[in-house]
Amino acid sequence: MTRKMPNGIASLPAHRVPTHHLSEELLLDYAAGSCGEAEALIIATHLALCPDCRAVVEACDAVGGALLDEIAPTAVGAGSLEAVLARLDDVTSAVETSPFVAPRGHEDIVVPEPLRSYLATDLKDVAWKPVMRGLDEAAVPICTSPAKSRLMRIGAGVAVPRHTHHGSEMTLVLSGGFSDNRGHFVRGDIAVSDPEVEHRPVADADEDCICFVVTDAPLKLTGPIGRLLNPFVRF
Ligand SMILES: [Zn+2]
C-alpha cells in the first residue's frame, strides 16, 4: 500500500517491513560501537525503518549488558562503562524517535532520524549536483568519518552505469525504488555491496529513487565506456 505525498517528492509505503537487511556481523559491529560515524549513521537510519534489525541490535545489547554485569566490577574502568551506557542510550533514543509509522500530520517525512538531523535542510530544499544525466547527488556532511556519505537521486527509469566497488558501499532507499541483479529495493531496504558485487542499478519507472549512500572507496566502472571514465570518478 502506498500513499501519494502532498510535496510530490515520493510515495511512501505504509507499514512496510524492509526485506533487504544488514548482516548480523554488521549489526554486531554497530551494537559494539565499532563502526565509523557514516556507517553508524546509515545503519541507525535503517534501524529506524526496520523492526527486524532493531530486534537483532536489542538482543546484542541485552547480551552485551549481561556480559558487562559479570565483568564490570573488575575488568571495565568507569570511563568505558560510561561509554557503553551512553551507547545504549543512543540506540534507545534512535529506536524511540524512529518515525517507522509517521505521526499524523507528518506523513510526508521522507528522511527519518537520525539522518534527518544531519541534513541542514528539508529534502525538498537539498542542493542537488548533477553527476550525469538523470543522476544527482548531495553530500551529507560528516566530519569524523573517512567514508563518504551522500544522498543520490536516480531519475525514474534511469540506469546507473555498471560498476563494482573498490571497498564497501551501503545504499539505503528513502523513496522510490531500484532493481539490480540481487532484487528490488524500496524504502527501508538496504543494499551492501563489496568488491565481489558488480551491478547496474535501475530506478523504478514511475518515480525518482532517493537513496542515502555510504562508500569507503570510489566506485569502479566496468562497462566498456565506464572503464574509460574511471579516472574521472569522484570519491
Ligand atoms: Zn533490517
Boltz pocket constraint, residues with backbone or C-beta under 6 A from the ligand:
constraints:
  - pocket:
      binder: B
      contacts: [[A, 18], [A, 20], [A, 21], [A, 22], [A, 46], [A, 50], [A, 52], [A, 53], [A, 54], [A, 188]]
      max_distance: 6.0
